[in-house]
């Protein structure tokens, strides 16, 4: 008598039968491997894991590290698209491994480190230069204003807050900066991420160091190195309109003021 259609076919390993029941499929990860302390040059190694279409690439990487090759090295922390730790190139595109689903990348996935940074090991890159550029734009509120007499917080209008709302979303994953050809060609370029974080304070009505930041960015290695090709905007996992923000900083420099009229996005403009 034939087995019921719902019963997994006989034969094969227990793991394979379980994967069949759960809807898992084999996925091949072609992973960049390089340890500069021991390897003469980088190489790609392939690993096959069973994954559900709704699993994330990070899940597949964790399976490889946990069950196949414990030497595989990559960064991860919150695993929910907030910390930015697991930014890497997935099928040639800068992405967060914790946000990309297997169903969106296919059954063969190439995983590489971010471009433009020195590789420390596998997907882990040296980001000290990136954070040095970030620190150079004074990414913090600068003000000598006293606490209001009523002891309450310094309030802003809805319009004042909206002016820089988009650029508050940066998580410093470096996906934008390492997608930029200007950065690949010149490591001294301050980069999109630093400009975004400068924008966040330049256009904050409470801040008193806007002119100083504009002076820092009014440099050959500052905003003028940007060629406006939108790679950064396309790479951002937080969907920040980075190229727009860079354009607003350029406009403020040319006008000599950070209080220039904002460029309204069509979705927020009055009819």
ZIBELRA-V810875 format. One record per backbone hydrogen bond with DSSP energy under -0.5 kcal/mol. NH is the residue of the N-H (numbers start at 1). CO is the residue of the C=O. E is the energy in kcal/mol with one decimal. If there is no record, write none. Layout:
BEGIN
nh->[NH;NH]
co->[CO;CO]
e->[E;E]
END
This chain:
BEGIN
nh->[7;17;18;19;20;21;22;23;23;24;25;27;28;29;29;30;30;31;31;32;33;38;39;43;45;47;49;49;51;51;55;57;57;58;60;61;62;63;64;65;66;67;68;69;72;87;88;89;90;90;91;91;93;95;97;97;99;100;101;102;103;104;105;106;109;111;111;112;117;120;120;121;122;123;124;125;126;127;131;132;133;134;135;136;137;137;138;140;143;148;151;155;161;162;163;164;165;168;169;170;178;179;180;181;183;184;185;186;189;190;195;196;197;198;199;200;201;201;202;203;204;205;207;208;213;214;215;216;217;218;219;222;223;224;224;225;226;234;235;236;239;242;245;246;247;248;249;250;251;252;253;254;255;256;257;260;264;268;269]
co->[4;13;14;15;16;17;18;19;20;19;51;49;107;27;47;28;109;29;45;111;43;35;35;33;31;29;27;47;25;49;52;97;100;97;56;57;58;59;60;61;62;63;64;64;69;84;95;112;88;93;89;110;90;88;86;95;96;96;99;55;53;101;102;102;28;30;109;89;114;118;124;124;34;73;121;123;118;125;127;128;129;130;131;132;133;134;135;138;141;152;148;153;157;158;159;161;162;165;166;167;174;176;177;179;180;180;181;182;186;221;191;192;193;194;195;196;197;198;198;199;201;203;204;142;209;210;211;212;213;214;217;219;217;217;219;222;223;230;231;232;236;240;241;242;243;244;245;246;247;248;249;250;251;252;252;257;262;265;265]
e->[-1.6;-2.3;-2.4;-2.4;-1.9;-1.9;-2.1;-0.7;-0.7;-2.2;-2.4;-3.1;-3.0;-0.6;-3.5;-0.6;-3.4;-0.9;-3.0;-2.5;-3.3;-2.0;-3.4;-2.2;-2.4;-2.1;-2.5;-0.5;-2.5;-0.6;-2.2;-0.5;-2.4;-2.0;-1.7;-2.3;-2.5;-1.9;-2.1;-2.6;-2.5;-2.3;-2.3;-3.2;-1.6;-0.9;-2.6;-2.8;-0.6;-3.0;-0.6;-3.1;-1.1;-2.8;-2.0;-0.6;-1.9;-0.9;-0.5;-2.9;-2.5;-1.4;-1.6;-1.4;-2.8;-2.6;-0.5;-2.7;-0.7;-0.5;-2.5;-1.8;-2.6;-2.1;-2.8;-0.6;-2.8;-0.8;-2.3;-2.1;-2.0;-1.9;-2.5;-1.5;-0.6;-1.1;-1.5;-2.1;-0.5;-0.6;-2.5;-0.8;-2.2;-2.4;-1.3;-1.0;-0.7;-1.4;-1.3;-0.7;-2.3;-1.4;-1.3;-0.6;-0.7;-2.0;-2.0;-1.1;-1.8;-3.0;-1.8;-2.7;-2.0;-1.9;-2.8;-1.8;-0.7;-1.0;-3.0;-2.0;-1.3;-0.6;-1.8;-2.9;-2.1;-2.5;-2.1;-1.9;-2.3;-1.4;-2.2;-1.8;-1.8;-0.5;-0.9;-1.6;-1.4;-2.1;-1.8;-1.3;-1.1;-2.1;-2.0;-2.6;-2.1;-2.0;-1.9;-2.3;-2.3;-2.2;-2.1;-2.3;-2.1;-1.0;-1.9;-0.6;-0.9;-2.0;-1.0]
END
